[in-house]
Amino acid sequence: MIGLADRDRLTANDKANAEARQMTIDDFRHIALTMPGVVESNGLGYPNFRVGLTSFATIEDSMAVIRLTRDQQAMVVATAPDVFAPEPGGWGHIGSTVVQLDIVDEAAVQNTLAMAWSNAVNAGWRGRVELLIDRLQRWPGRGQTDERCENGSFTRRTGK
């Protein structure tokens, strides 16, 4: 029979084991680099992970960021809102997702990195251009509108 003192000790042991299993930046790096065709490079001063020319994850200071589609981001955030969150600022609106490494399990990182890796692999030249156009059009405050010149002679597209 387990007494109250034993239950408290087990809880403390469980907490210690959970802290010992915390994922690190090096663990994240290792998982990303085990995917086929991935290289680590330096982009804007931060390590990033690429397949060909397409980056699918980065390490910014002590933060891991995975580049997902908006739909994938919505799915992982809804599934584990304490673990995944849109990156603060504009990039978060188009799929860049922060991972809380101190509480995430390895399987969740592997699955999420695999989604982002798959997006990068499947983004050939045409796919990259379409993805870029889609992201630019969905960027907050950047939707296209029609405008007429003062004399009304023609219509032009603007990025408002």
HUNOR-V482369 format. One record per helix or strand of 2 or more residues. SS is the DSSP state (H for helix, E for strand). FROM is the first residue (numbers start at 1). LEN is the number of residues. Records with the same first field share a line. If there is no record, write none. Layout:
SS = FROM-LEN, FROM-LEN
//
This chain:
H = 4-17, 25-9, 70-10, 90-5, 106-17, 125-14
E = 38-6, 46-6, 54-7, 63-5, 84-3, 96-4, 145-4, 155-4
//
